[in-house]
C-alpha cells in the first residue's frame, strides 16, 4: 500500500508528526488506563479468592 502525501510535506515531517501523535495519545490516555487498571486487578483478585477452596 502506497501512501500519497502533498508535495509540500517531507518524509521527515511525516515521521515527526507521527511520533508526536503517538506520544500525545499516550499522554492523554495514560491517566485513564492507570485509573482503571487497579480496579480490574482488584475485581480479579476478589473473584479468585471466592472460588479458591480452603
PDB file of N, H, CA, C and O in Angstrom:
ATOM      1  N   UNK A   1       0.842  -1.172   0.000  1.00  0.00           N
ATOM      2  CA  UNK A   1       0.000   0.000   0.000  1.00  0.00           C
ATOM      3  C   UNK A   1       0.888   1.236   0.000  1.00  0.00           C
ATOM      4  O   UNK A   1       1.777   1.361   0.843  1.00  0.00           O
ATOM      5  N   UNK A   2       0.664   2.117  -0.906  1.00  0.00           N
ATOM      6  H   UNK A   2      -0.058   2.016  -1.590  1.00  0.00           H
ATOM      7  CA  UNK A   2       1.474   3.312  -1.006  1.00  0.00           C
ATOM      8  C   UNK A   2       0.666   4.504  -0.517  1.00  0.00           C
ATOM      9  O   UNK A   2      -0.480   4.699  -0.922  1.00  0.00           O
ATOM     10  N   UNK A   3       1.268   5.291   0.348  1.00  0.00           N
ATOM     11  H   UNK A   3       2.199   5.133   0.677  1.00  0.00           H
ATOM     12  CA  UNK A   3       0.622   6.491   0.862  1.00  0.00           C
ATOM     13  C   UNK A   3       1.016   7.687   0.006  1.00  0.00           C
ATOM     14  O   UNK A   3       2.191   7.882  -0.305  1.00  0.00           O
ATOM     15  N   UNK A   4       0.045   8.465  -0.363  1.00  0.00           N
ATOM     16  H   UNK A   4      -0.910   8.307  -0.111  1.00  0.00           H
ATOM     17  CA  UNK A   4       0.313   9.663  -1.142  1.00  0.00           C
ATOM     18  C   UNK A   4       0.237  10.872  -0.217  1.00  0.00           C
ATOM     19  O   UNK A   4      -0.688  10.992   0.586  1.00  0.00           O
ATOM     20  N   UNK A   5       1.194  11.744  -0.333  1.00  0.00           N
ATOM     21  H   UNK A   5       1.945  11.646  -0.985  1.00  0.00           H
ATOM     22  CA  UNK A   5       1.198  12.939   0.501  1.00  0.00           C
ATOM     23  C   UNK A   5       1.373  14.173  -0.376  1.00  0.00           C
ATOM     24  O   UNK A   5       1.805  14.097  -1.526  1.00  0.00           O
ATOM     25  N   UNK A   6       1.030  15.280   0.197  1.00  0.00           N
ATOM     26  H   UNK A   6       0.679  15.343   1.131  1.00  0.00           H
ATOM     27  CA  UNK A   6       1.136  16.546  -0.516  1.00  0.00           C
ATOM     28  C   UNK A   6       2.603  16.833  -0.859  1.00  0.00           C
ATOM     29  O   UNK A   6       3.506  16.348  -0.178  1.00  0.00           O
ATOM     30  N   UNK A   7       2.830  17.595  -1.878  1.00  0.00           N
ATOM     31  H   UNK A   7       2.096  17.989  -2.431  1.00  0.00           H
ATOM     32  CA  UNK A   7       4.205  17.889  -2.295  1.00  0.00           C
ATOM     33  C   UNK A   7       4.943  18.761  -1.287  1.00  0.00           C
ATOM     34  O   UNK A   7       6.173  18.770  -1.282  1.00  0.00           O
ATOM     35  N   UNK A   8       4.240  19.487  -0.441  1.00  0.00           N
ATOM     36  H   UNK A   8       3.240  19.479  -0.444  1.00  0.00           H
ATOM     37  CA  UNK A   8       4.894  20.386   0.498  1.00  0.00           C
ATOM     38  C   UNK A   8       5.337  19.717   1.795  1.00  0.00           C
ATOM     39  O   UNK A   8       5.992  20.352   2.621  1.00  0.00           O
ATOM     40  N   UNK A   9       4.987  18.440   1.987  1.00  0.00           N
ATOM     41  H   UNK A   9       4.455  17.924   1.316  1.00  0.00           H
ATOM     42  CA  UNK A   9       5.327  17.751   3.233  1.00  0.00           C
ATOM     43  C   UNK A   9       6.429  16.732   2.949  1.00  0.00           C
ATOM     44  O   UNK A   9       6.294  15.879   2.072  1.00  0.00           O
ATOM     45  N   UNK A  10       7.517  16.836   3.705  1.00  0.00           N
ATOM     46  H   UNK A  10       7.627  17.529   4.418  1.00  0.00           H
ATOM     47  CA  UNK A  10       8.637  15.907   3.509  1.00  0.00           C
ATOM     48  C   UNK A  10       8.439  14.659   4.367  1.00  0.00           C
ATOM     49  O   UNK A  10       7.593  14.633   5.261  1.00  0.00           O
ATOM     50  N   UNK A  11       9.229  13.631   4.081  1.00  0.00           N
ATOM     51  H   UNK A  11       9.916  13.652   3.355  1.00  0.00           H
ATOM     52  CA  UNK A  11       9.165  12.395   4.868  1.00  0.00           C
ATOM     53  C   UNK A  11       9.516  12.660   6.327  1.00  0.00           C
ATOM     54  O   UNK A  11       8.931  12.061   7.229  1.00  0.00           O
ATOM     55  N   UNK A  12      10.456  13.544   6.555  1.00  0.00           N
ATOM     56  H   UNK A  12      10.931  14.031   5.822  1.00  0.00           H
ATOM     57  CA  UNK A  12      10.871  13.877   7.915  1.00  0.00           C
ATOM     58  C   UNK A  12       9.710  14.493   8.694  1.00  0.00           C
ATOM     59  O   UNK A  12       9.515  14.172   9.867  1.00  0.00           O
ATOM     60  N   UNK A  13       8.952  15.358   8.066  1.00  0.00           N
ATOM     61  H   UNK A  13       9.110  15.619   7.114  1.00  0.00           H
ATOM     62  CA  UNK A  13       7.809  15.980   8.728  1.00  0.00           C
ATOM     63  C   UNK A  13       6.720  14.949   9.040  1.00  0.00           C
ATOM     64  O   UNK A  13       6.083  15.018  10.091  1.00  0.00           O
ATOM     65  N   UNK A  14       6.508  14.004   8.139  1.00  0.00           N
ATOM     66  H   UNK A  14       7.026  13.947   7.285  1.00  0.00           H
ATOM     67  CA  UNK A  14       5.515  12.954   8.361  1.00  0.00           C
ATOM     68  C   UNK A  14       5.924  12.094   9.545  1.00  0.00           C
ATOM     69  O   UNK A  14       5.101  11.783  10.406  1.00  0.00           O
ATOM     70  N   UNK A  15       7.186  11.712   9.589  1.00  0.00           N
ATOM     71  H   UNK A  15       7.854  11.964   8.889  1.00  0.00           H
ATOM     72  CA  UNK A  15       7.689  10.877  10.695  1.00  0.00           C
ATOM     73  C   UNK A  15       7.592  11.640  12.010  1.00  0.00           C
ATOM     74  O   UNK A  15       7.151  11.082  13.015  1.00  0.00           O
ATOM     75  N   UNK A  16       7.994  12.898  12.017  1.00  0.00           N
ATOM     76  H   UNK A  16       8.352  13.351  11.200  1.00  0.00           H
ATOM     77  CA  UNK A  16       7.949  13.701  13.231  1.00  0.00           C
ATOM     78  C   UNK A  16       6.512  13.856  13.737  1.00  0.00           C
ATOM     79  O   UNK A  16       6.260  13.726  14.935  1.00  0.00           O
ATOM     80  N   UNK A  17       5.590  14.126  12.848  1.00  0.00           N
ATOM     81  H   UNK A  17       5.795  14.231  11.875  1.00  0.00           H
ATOM     82  CA  UNK A  17       4.190  14.271  13.255  1.00  0.00           C
ATOM     83  C   UNK A  17       3.612  12.946  13.741  1.00  0.00           C
ATOM     84  O   UNK A  17       2.796  12.933  14.662  1.00  0.00           O
ATOM     85  N   UNK A  18       4.016  11.849  13.146  1.00  0.00           N
ATOM     86  H   UNK A  18       4.680  11.859  12.398  1.00  0.00           H
ATOM     87  CA  UNK A  18       3.552  10.539  13.601  1.00  0.00           C
ATOM     88  C   UNK A  18       4.040  10.245  15.011  1.00  0.00           C
ATOM     89  O   UNK A  18       3.279   9.768  15.853  1.00  0.00           O
ATOM     90  N   UNK A  19       5.314  10.532  15.265  1.00  0.00           N
ATOM     91  H   UNK A  19       5.932  10.919  14.581  1.00  0.00           H
ATOM     92  CA  UNK A  19       5.879  10.309  16.598  1.00  0.00           C
ATOM     93  C   UNK A  19       5.196  11.200  17.625  1.00  0.00           C
ATOM     94  O   UNK A  19       4.849  10.743  18.714  1.00  0.00           O
ATOM     95  N   UNK A  20       5.004  12.457  17.286  1.00  0.00           N
ATOM     96  H   UNK A  20       5.286  12.828  16.402  1.00  0.00           H
ATOM     97  CA  UNK A  20       4.314  13.374  18.196  1.00  0.00           C
ATOM     98  C   UNK A  20       2.876  12.914  18.464  1.00  0.00           C
ATOM     99  O   UNK A  20       2.382  13.042  19.584  1.00  0.00           O
ATOM    100  N   UNK A  21       2.216  12.388  17.450  1.00  0.00           N
ATOM    101  H   UNK A  21       2.617  12.284  16.540  1.00  0.00           H
ATOM    102  CA  UNK A  21       0.856  11.881  17.620  1.00  0.00           C
ATOM    103  C   UNK A  21       0.790  10.697  18.559  1.00  0.00           C
ATOM    104  O   UNK A  21      -0.113  10.607  19.391  1.00  0.00           O
ATOM    105  N   UNK A  22       1.745   9.787  18.431  1.00  0.00           N
ATOM    106  H   UNK A  22       2.478   9.860  17.755  1.00  0.00           H
ATOM    107  CA  UNK A  22       1.779   8.622  19.325  1.00  0.00           C
ATOM    108  C   UNK A  22       2.034   9.061  20.760  1.00  0.00           C
ATOM    109  O   UNK A  22       1.330   8.627  21.672  1.00  0.00           O
ATOM    110  N   UNK A  23       3.022   9.909  20.971  1.00  0.00           N
ATOM    111  H   UNK A  23       3.593  10.262  20.230  1.00  0.00           H
ATOM    112  CA  UNK A  23       3.315  10.373  22.324  1.00  0.00           C
ATOM    113  C   UNK A  23       2.165  11.197  22.900  1.00  0.00           C
ATOM    114  O   UNK A  23       1.887  11.118  24.096  1.00  0.00           O
ATOM    115  N   UNK A  24       1.502  11.977  22.067  1.00  0.00           N
ATOM    116  H   UNK A  24       1.727  12.040  21.095  1.00  0.00           H
ATOM    117  CA  UNK A  24       0.344  12.739  22.531  1.00  0.00           C
ATOM    118  C   UNK A  24      -0.794  11.820  22.960  1.00  0.00           C
ATOM    119  O   UNK A  24      -1.453  12.071  23.969  1.00  0.00           O
ATOM    120  N   UNK A  25      -1.022  10.762  22.198  1.00  0.00           N
ATOM    121  H   UNK A  25      -0.487  10.558  21.378  1.00  0.00           H
ATOM    122  CA  UNK A  25      -2.053   9.791  22.567  1.00  0.00           C
ATOM    123  C   UNK A  25      -1.738   9.088  23.870  1.00  0.00           C
ATOM    124  O   UNK A  25      -2.625   8.889  24.700  1.00  0.00           O
ATOM    125  N   UNK A  26      -0.484   8.710  24.058  1.00  0.00           N
ATOM    126  H   UNK A  26       0.237   8.871  23.384  1.00  0.00           H
ATOM    127  CA  UNK A  26      -0.079   8.079  25.312  1.00  0.00           C
ATOM    128  C   UNK A  26      -0.259   9.054  26.467  1.00  0.00           C
ATOM    129  O   UNK A  26      -0.718   8.657  27.538  1.00  0.00           O
ATOM    130  N   UNK A  27       0.089  10.303  26.274  1.00  0.00           N
ATOM    131  H   UNK A  27       0.462  10.625  25.403  1.00  0.00           H
ATOM    132  CA  UNK A  27      -0.029  11.317  27.318  1.00  0.00           C
ATOM    133  C   UNK A  27      -1.488  11.520  27.727  1.00  0.00           C
ATOM    134  O   UNK A  27      -1.789  11.715  28.905  1.00  0.00           O
ATOM    135  N   UNK A  28      -2.382  11.474  26.754  1.00  0.00           N
ATOM    136  H   UNK A  28      -2.138  11.316  25.797  1.00  0.00           H
ATOM    137  CA  UNK A  28      -3.804  11.697  27.042  1.00  0.00           C
ATOM    138  C   UNK A  28      -4.443  10.467  27.680  1.00  0.00           C
ATOM    139  O   UNK A  28      -5.199  10.607  28.641  1.00  0.00           O
ATOM    140  N   UNK A  29      -4.162   9.270  27.175  1.00  0.00           N
ATOM    141  H   UNK A  29      -3.548   9.156  26.394  1.00  0.00           H
ATOM    142  CA  UNK A  29      -4.850   8.065  27.633  1.00  0.00           C
ATOM    143  C   UNK A  29      -4.232   7.422  28.857  1.00  0.00           C
ATOM    144  O   UNK A  29      -4.902   6.631  29.522  1.00  0.00           O
ATOM    145  N   UNK A  30      -2.982   7.723  29.186  1.00  0.00           N
ATOM    146  H   UNK A  30      -2.437   8.365  28.646  1.00  0.00           H
ATOM    147  CA  UNK A  30      -2.301   7.073  30.303  1.00  0.00           C
ATOM    148  C   UNK A  30      -3.031   7.251  31.636  1.00  0.00           C
ATOM    149  O   UNK A  30      -3.167   6.265  32.361  1.00  0.00           O
ATOM    150  N   UNK A  31      -3.510   8.449  32.009  1.00  0.00           N
ATOM    151  H   UNK A  31      -3.399   9.250  31.420  1.00  0.00           H
ATOM    152  CA  UNK A  31      -4.220   8.578  33.283  1.00  0.00           C
ATOM    153  C   UNK A  31      -5.480   7.718  33.363  1.00  0.00           C
ATOM    154  O   UNK A  31      -5.794   7.192  34.431  1.00  0.00           O
ATOM    155  N   UNK A  32      -6.198   7.568  32.268  1.00  0.00           N
ATOM    156  H   UNK A  32      -5.943   7.996  31.401  1.00  0.00           H
ATOM    157  CA  UNK A  32      -7.403   6.743  32.278  1.00  0.00           C
ATOM    158  C   UNK A  32      -7.062   5.273  32.448  1.00  0.00           C
ATOM    159  O   UNK A  32      -7.755   4.549  33.164  1.00  0.00           O
ATOM    160  N   UNK A  33      -6.001   4.830  31.796  1.00  0.00           N
ATOM    161  H   UNK A  33      -5.438   5.418  31.215  1.00  0.00           H
ATOM    162  CA  UNK A  33      -5.590   3.432  31.916  1.00  0.00           C
ATOM    163  C   UNK A  33      -5.111   3.148  33.330  1.00  0.00           C
ATOM    164  O   UNK A  33      -5.446   2.109  33.898  1.00  0.00           O
ATOM    165  N   UNK A  34      -4.336   4.051  33.901  1.00  0.00           N
ATOM    166  H   UNK A  34      -4.063   4.895  33.439  1.00  0.00           H
ATOM    167  CA  UNK A  34      -3.836   3.863  35.262  1.00  0.00           C
ATOM    168  C   UNK A  34      -4.994   3.832  36.259  1.00  0.00           C
ATOM    169  O   UNK A  34      -4.944   3.098  37.246  1.00  0.00           O
ATOM    170  N   UNK A  35      -6.024   4.616  36.008  1.00  0.00           N
ATOM    171  H   UNK A  35      -6.065   5.213  35.206  1.00  0.00           H
ATOM    172  CA  UNK A  35      -7.180   4.660  36.913  1.00  0.00           C
ATOM    173  C   UNK A  35      -7.977   3.356  36.854  1.00  0.00           C
ATOM    174  O   UNK A  35      -8.432   2.871  37.890  1.00  0.00           O
ATOM    175  N   UNK A  36      -8.153   2.790  35.678  1.00  0.00           N
ATOM    176  H   UNK A  36      -7.784   3.185  34.837  1.00  0.00           H
ATOM    177  CA  UNK A  36      -8.987   1.596  35.514  1.00  0.00           C
ATOM    178  C   UNK A  36      -8.256   0.296  35.816  1.00  0.00           C
ATOM    179  O   UNK A  36      -8.891  -0.675  36.225  1.00  0.00           O
ATOM    180  N   UNK A  37      -6.946   0.249  35.630  1.00  0.00           N
ATOM    181  H   UNK A  37      -6.430   1.038  35.298  1.00  0.00           H
ATOM    182  CA  UNK A  37      -6.193  -0.992  35.779  1.00  0.00           C
ATOM    183  C   UNK A  37      -6.238  -1.559  37.199  1.00  0.00           C
ATOM    184  O   UNK A  37      -6.477  -2.759  37.336  1.00  0.00           O
ATOM    185  N   UNK A  38      -6.027  -0.781  38.265  1.00  0.00           N
ATOM    186  H   UNK A  38      -5.833   0.194  38.154  1.00  0.00           H
ATOM    187  CA  UNK A  38      -6.101  -1.346  39.616  1.00  0.00           C
ATOM    188  C   UNK A  38      -7.499  -1.861  39.963  1.00  0.00           C
ATOM    189  O   UNK A  38      -7.625  -2.827  40.716  1.00  0.00           O
ATOM    190  N   UNK A  39      -8.543  -1.239  39.432  1.00  0.00           N
ATOM    191  H   UNK A  39      -8.441  -0.455  38.821  1.00  0.00           H
ATOM    192  CA  UNK A  39      -9.897  -1.704  39.703  1.00  0.00           C
ATOM    193  C   UNK A  39     -10.116  -3.090  39.112  1.00  0.00           C
ATOM    194  O   UNK A  39     -10.740  -3.941  39.747  1.00  0.00           O
ATOM    195  N   UNK A  40      -9.611  -3.326  37.905  1.00  0.00           N
ATOM    196  H   UNK A  40      -9.104  -2.635  37.389  1.00  0.00           H
ATOM    197  CA  UNK A  40      -9.756  -4.640  37.283  1.00  0.00           C
ATOM    198  C   UNK A  40      -8.955  -5.691  38.044  1.00  0.00           C
ATOM    199  O   UNK A  40      -9.432  -6.811  38.230  1.00  0.00           O
ATOM    200  N   UNK A  41      -7.754  -5.351  38.483  1.00  0.00           N
ATOM    201  H   UNK A  41      -7.366  -4.442  38.332  1.00  0.00           H
ATOM    202  CA  UNK A  41      -6.946  -6.302  39.249  1.00  0.00           C
ATOM    203  C   UNK A  41      -7.634  -6.654  40.558  1.00  0.00           C
ATOM    204  O   UNK A  41      -7.607  -7.806  40.991  1.00  0.00           O
ATOM    205  N   UNK A  42      -8.253  -5.653  41.191  1.00  0.00           N
ATOM    206  H   UNK A  42      -8.275  -4.717  40.839  1.00  0.00           H
ATOM    207  CA  UNK A  42      -8.953  -5.883  42.445  1.00  0.00           C
ATOM    208  C   UNK A  42     -10.141  -6.817  42.226  1.00  0.00           C
ATOM    209  O   UNK A  42     -10.398  -7.700  43.045  1.00  0.00           O
ATOM    210  N   UNK A  43     -10.869  -6.624  41.118  1.00  0.00           N
ATOM    211  H   UNK A  43     -10.661  -5.907  40.453  1.00  0.00           H
ATOM    212  CA  UNK A  43     -12.005  -7.494  40.803  1.00  0.00           C
ATOM    213  C   UNK A  43     -11.539  -8.922  40.554  1.00  0.00           C
ATOM    214  O   UNK A  43     -12.184  -9.868  41.004  1.00  0.00           O
ATOM    215  N   UNK A  44     -10.443  -9.087  39.855  1.00  0.00           N
ATOM    216  H   UNK A  44      -9.919  -8.318  39.489  1.00  0.00           H
ATOM    217  CA  UNK A  44      -9.923 -10.426  39.563  1.00  0.00           C
ATOM    218  C   UNK A  44      -9.491 -11.102  40.858  1.00  0.00           C
ATOM    219  O   UNK A  44      -9.774 -12.284  41.055  1.00  0.00           O
ATOM    220  N   UNK A  45      -8.814 -10.381  41.740  1.00  0.00           N
ATOM    221  H   UNK A  45      -8.584  -9.422  41.580  1.00  0.00           H
ATOM    222  CA  UNK A  45      -8.371 -10.964  42.997  1.00  0.00           C
ATOM    223  C   UNK A  45      -9.544 -11.376  43.871  1.00  0.00           C
ATOM    224  O   UNK A  45      -9.478 -12.428  44.508  1.00  0.00           O
ATOM    225  N   UNK A  46     -10.600 -10.603  43.927  1.00  0.00           N
ATOM    226  H   UNK A  46     -10.654  -9.749  43.410  1.00  0.00           H
ATOM    227  CA  UNK A  46     -11.749 -10.970  44.747  1.00  0.00           C
ATOM    228  C   UNK A  46     -12.493 -12.154  44.153  1.00  0.00           C
ATOM    229  O   UNK A  46     -13.021 -12.986  44.890  1.00  0.00           O
ATOM    230  N   UNK A  47     -12.542 -12.238  42.832  1.00  0.00           N
ATOM    231  H   UNK A  47     -12.113 -11.562  42.233  1.00  0.00           H
ATOM    232  CA  UNK A  47     -13.201 -13.380  42.199  1.00  0.00           C
ATOM    233  C   UNK A  47     -12.441 -14.673  42.462  1.00  0.00           C
ATOM    234  O   UNK A  47     -13.056 -15.697  42.758  1.00  0.00           O
ATOM    235  N   UNK A  48     -11.119 -14.646  42.361  1.00  0.00           N
ATOM    236  H   UNK A  48     -10.619 -13.814  42.120  1.00  0.00           H
ATOM    237  CA  UNK A  48     -10.344 -15.868  42.581  1.00  0.00           C
ATOM    238  C   UNK A  48     -10.318 -16.235  44.058  1.00  0.00           C
ATOM    239  O   UNK A  48     -10.199 -17.413  44.396  1.00  0.00           O
ATOM    240  N   UNK A  49     -10.427 -15.256  44.936  1.00  0.00           N
ATOM    241  H   UNK A  49     -10.524 -14.299  44.661  1.00  0.00           H
ATOM    242  CA  UNK A  49     -10.427 -15.561  46.368  1.00  0.00           C
ATOM    243  C   UNK A  49     -11.709 -16.281  46.762  1.00  0.00           C
ATOM    244  O   UNK A  49     -11.677 -17.133  47.651  1.00  0.00           O
ATOM    245  N   UNK A  50     -12.815 -15.972  46.140  1.00  0.00           N
ATOM    246  H   UNK A  50     -12.841 -15.281  45.418  1.00  0.00           H
ATOM    247  CA  UNK A  50     -14.065 -16.643  46.487  1.00  0.00           C
ATOM    248  C   UNK A  50     -14.156 -18.034  45.871  1.00  0.00           C
ATOM    249  O   UNK A  50     -14.856 -18.897  46.400  1.00  0.00           O
ATOM    250  N   UNK A  51     -13.463 -18.262  44.768  1.00  0.00           N
ATOM    251  H   UNK A  51     -12.894 -17.561  44.338  1.00  0.00           H
ATOM    252  CA  UNK A  51     -13.516 -19.554  44.082  1.00  0.00           C
ATOM    253  C   UNK A  51     -12.555 -20.552  44.732  1.00  0.00           C
ATOM    254  O   UNK A  51     -12.846 -21.748  44.754  1.00  0.00           O
ATOM    255  N   UNK A  52     -11.441 -20.101  45.249  1.00  0.00           N
ATOM    256  H   UNK A  52     -11.204 -19.129  45.231  1.00  0.00           H
ATOM    257  CA  UNK A  52     -10.415 -20.997  45.781  1.00  0.00           C
ATOM    258  C   UNK A  52     -10.917 -21.722  47.031  1.00  0.00           C
ATOM    259  O   UNK A  52     -11.412 -21.084  47.960  1.00  0.00           O
ATOM    260  N   UNK A  53     -10.794 -23.045  47.060  1.00  0.00           N
ATOM    261  H   UNK A  53     -10.392 -23.564  46.305  1.00  0.00           H
ATOM    262  CA  UNK A  53     -11.205 -23.800  48.251  1.00  0.00           C
ATOM    263  C   UNK A  53     -10.215 -23.600  49.396  1.00  0.00           C
ATOM    264  O   UNK A  53      -9.105 -23.113  49.184  1.00  0.00           O
ATOM    265  N   UNK A  54     -10.612 -23.967  50.586  1.00  0.00           N
ATOM    266  H   UNK A  54     -11.514 -24.362  50.759  1.00  0.00           H
ATOM    267  CA  UNK A  54      -9.763 -23.764  51.775  1.00  0.00           C
ATOM    268  C   UNK A  54      -8.555 -24.635  51.777  1.00  0.00           C
ATOM    269  O   UNK A  54      -7.752 -24.575  52.708  1.00  0.00           O
TER     270      UNK A  54
END
